[in-house]
Amino acid sequence: MKSEINLTMLTDFYEFTMMNGFFAEGYKDKTAYFDMFFRKVPDNGGFAIMAGVEQMIEYIKEIHFTTEDIEFLRSKRIFSEEFLDYLKNFKFECDVWAIPEGTPIFPGEPIVTVRGPVIQAQFLETMLLLTINHQSLIATKANRIVRAADGRTVMEFGSRRAQGYSGAVVGARAAYIGGVNGTACAISDEIYGVPALGTMAHSWVQLFDSEYEAFKAYAKNYPTGCTLLVDTYNVLKSGIPNAIRVFDEVLKPMGARPVGVRIDSGDITYLSKKCREMLDAAGYPDCKIVASNSLDEYIIRDMLLQGAKIDSFGVGERLITSKSEPVFGGVYKLVATEDNDGNITPKIKISENVAKITTPGFKQVHRLYSKKDSSALADVITMHGEQIDDTKPYTIFDPEHTWKRKTITDFYSRELLKPVFVKGECVYDSPSLDVLREYCKMEVDGLWDEVKRFENPHTYYVDLSEDLWKLKHKMLEEYQD
């Protein structure tokens, strides 16, 4: 077994067979363009949240093949020695563009574009998809849950339910970008600065001779951060009465106030109402009520509609795994090639499944915003270098039903795909997580409320420029002849 895992080797084996084939056929230095995009928003939502760019950058910076890696590939007896020597001296030379983390993204638009030698651009496929798909999935789910909580604190509690340790660690990071206030995952705080939060487990209460003694010990040790888990035995008959007793006997004499109580089972809506009454009557209206136990955006929304007196939510497995739809279906497709003179040849993939027909060419994504209130009006996918003149009215149209047209005025345009690597050198500074989290909130706030509905959201406009639409349909007609 290898003593150290080299993530460069975390790739589908066909990447190596294709690379070796490209090398053998003289295509090693052939310039190719690949787009990553996705076809459907998880949970039938109106938008997704981009995440994972920082980890994509870290991976690309570290691409290298060790002696052990080369020997492993040699043992397969299908790769040429010239190809293996190329890997041994591998140097990344591609250009990469990406939509910044925290940005709302929509089906069909390129969220990452890679340009460079096909042997390298092709190789990025697996890890690029793995990284962006996973974190975008969790950031999207987190954002839905945070919006359902309607301004209340949301904590990511899913470490022990995540699919593997990396899923827990970077999942907490993605959830923070999506808007949660913190995580139970300590290492995510250490590595990324996602605030680590937590109280106690039922085992703490069970270990002591009585619930009262357990609460008393906790309050003595953590007087300024005392949140008690009150459902180990009976929330209303023992949990809350014992908590109030400890608040009176331990915290008050110390000049401290309780932070909260947590309910992890039962009819939490009903229990929260009764707990609020009891805490208020005892003189602790400032004591928060925390709810946990298999929550998601739908349960949270219903609880609040039913009048639950909950101040914050701890959300675990249904967030960190996006249990309701645990796959973010991003794909990575060849969209163009380029010859030695810089001439770009667009490429298209055609399928009888219309949703799988790709949009050819080297592209850019423009987001159009209202000058009146900075709300997002539409996205337009254009040819790279194509400009949208926001000093004049601009007409957008549905790419499938072209008679559906709308002329936009009084707007400004922003290009979404930003340079990340130029000729293999990183030119992008990743913002801090706090900056990304605030940026995400601002951008989501700028979407129409109709796009943010959980059920049957309005379909946000993602259109093609006229030049790009003509190119795509010209290529479709050529392949039909």
Rosetta blueprint (number, residue, H / E / L):
1 M L
2 K L
3 S L
4 E L
5 I L
6 N L
7 L H
8 T H
9 M H
10 L L
11 T L
12 D L
13 F H
14 Y H
15 E H
16 F H
17 T H
18 M H
19 M H
20 N H
21 G H
22 F H
23 F H
24 A H
25 E L
26 G L
27 Y L
28 K L
29 D L
30 K L
31 T E
32 A E
33 Y E
34 F E
35 D E
36 M E
37 F E
38 F L
39 R L
40 K L
41 V L
42 P H
43 D H
44 N H
45 G L
46 G L
47 F L
48 A E
49 I E
50 M L
51 A L
52 G L
53 V H
54 E H
55 Q H
56 M H
57 I H
58 E H
59 Y H
60 I H
61 K H
62 E L
63 I L
64 H L
65 F L
66 T L
67 T H
68 E H
69 D H
70 I H
71 E H
72 F H
73 L H
74 R H
75 S H
76 K L
77 R L
78 I L
79 F L
80 S L
81 E H
82 E H
83 F H
84 L H
85 D H
86 Y H
87 L H
88 K H
89 N L
90 F L
91 K L
92 F L
93 E L
94 C L
95 D E
96 V E
97 W E
98 A E
99 I L
100 P L
101 E L
102 G L
103 T L
104 P E
105 I E
106 F L
107 P L
108 G L
109 E L
110 P L
111 I L
112 V E
113 T E
114 V E
115 R E
116 G E
117 P E
118 V H
119 I H
120 Q H
121 A H
122 Q L
123 F L
124 L L
125 E H
126 T H
127 M H
128 L H
129 L H
130 L H
131 T H
132 I H
133 N H
134 H H
135 Q H
136 S H
137 L H
138 I H
139 A H
140 T H
141 K H
142 A H
143 N H
144 R H
145 I H
146 V H
147 R H
148 A H
149 A H
150 D L
151 G L
152 R L
153 T E
154 V E
155 M E
156 E E
157 F L
158 G L
159 S H
160 R H
161 R H
162 A L
163 Q L
164 G L
165 Y H
166 S H
167 G H
168 A H
169 V H
170 V H
171 G H
172 A H
173 R H
174 A H
175 A H
176 Y H
177 I H
178 G H
179 G L
180 V L
181 N L
182 G E
183 T E
184 A L
185 C L
186 A H
187 I H
188 S H
189 D H
190 E H
191 I H
192 Y H
193 G L
194 V L
195 P L
196 A E
197 L L
198 G L
199 T L
200 M L
201 A L
202 H H
203 S H
204 W H
205 V H
206 Q H
207 L H
208 F L
209 D L
210 S L
211 E H
212 Y H
213 E H
214 A H
215 F H
216 K H
217 A H
218 Y H
219 A H
220 K H
221 N H
222 Y L
223 P L
224 T L
225 G L
226 C L
227 T E
228 L E
229 L E
230 V L
231 D L
232 T L
233 Y L
234 N L
235 V H
236 L H
237 K H
238 S H
239 G H
240 I H
241 P H
242 N H
243 A H
244 I H
245 R H
246 V H
247 F H
248 D H
249 E H
250 V H
251 L H
252 K H
253 P H
254 M H
255 G L
256 A L
257 R L
258 P L
259 V L
260 G E
261 V E
262 R E
263 I E
264 D L
265 S L
266 G L
267 D L
268 I H
269 T H
270 Y H
271 L H
272 S H
273 K H
274 K H
275 C H
276 R H
277 E H
278 M H
279 L H
280 D H
281 A H
282 A L
283 G L
284 Y L
285 P L
286 D L
287 C L
288 K E
289 I E
290 V E
291 A E
292 S L
293 N L
294 S L
295 L L
296 D L
297 E H
298 Y H
299 I H
300 I H
301 R H
302 D H
303 M H
304 L H
305 L H
306 Q L
307 G L
308 A L
309 K L
310 I L
311 D L
312 S E
313 F E
314 G E
315 V E
316 G L
317 E H
318 R H
319 L H
320 I H
321 T L
322 S L
323 K L
324 S L
325 E L
326 P L
327 V L
328 F L
329 G L
330 G L
331 V E
332 Y E
333 K E
334 L E
335 V E
336 A E
337 T E
338 E E
339 D L
340 N L
341 D L
342 G L
343 N L
344 I E
345 T E
346 P E
347 K L
348 I L
349 K L
350 I L
351 S L
352 E L
353 N L
354 V H
355 A H
356 K H
357 I L
358 T L
359 T L
360 P L
361 G L
362 F L
363 K E
364 Q E
365 V E
366 H E
367 R E
368 L E
369 Y E
370 S E
371 K L
372 K L
373 D L
374 S L
375 S L
376 A E
377 L E
378 A E
379 D E
380 V E
381 I E
382 T E
383 M E
384 H L
385 G L
386 E L
387 Q L
388 I L
389 D L
390 D L
391 T L
392 K L
393 P L
394 Y E
395 T E
396 I E
397 F E
398 D L
399 P L
400 E L
401 H L
402 T L
403 W L
404 K L
405 R E
406 K E
407 T E
408 I E
409 T L
410 D L
411 F E
412 Y E
413 S E
414 R E
415 E E
416 L L
417 L L
418 K E
419 P E
420 V E
421 F E
422 V E
423 K L
424 G L
425 E E
426 C E
427 V L
428 Y L
429 D L
430 S L
431 P L
432 S L
433 L H
434 D H
435 V H
436 L H
437 R H
438 E H
439 Y H
440 C H
441 K H
442 M H
443 E H
444 V H
445 D H
446 G L
447 L L
448 W L
449 D H
450 E H
451 V H
452 K H
453 R L
454 F L
455 E L
456 N L
457 P L
458 H L
459 T L
460 Y L
461 Y L
462 V E
463 D E
464 L E
465 S L
466 E H
467 D H
468 L H
469 W H
470 K H
471 L H
472 K H
473 H H
474 K H
475 M H
476 L H
477 E H
478 E H
479 Y H
480 Q H
481 D L
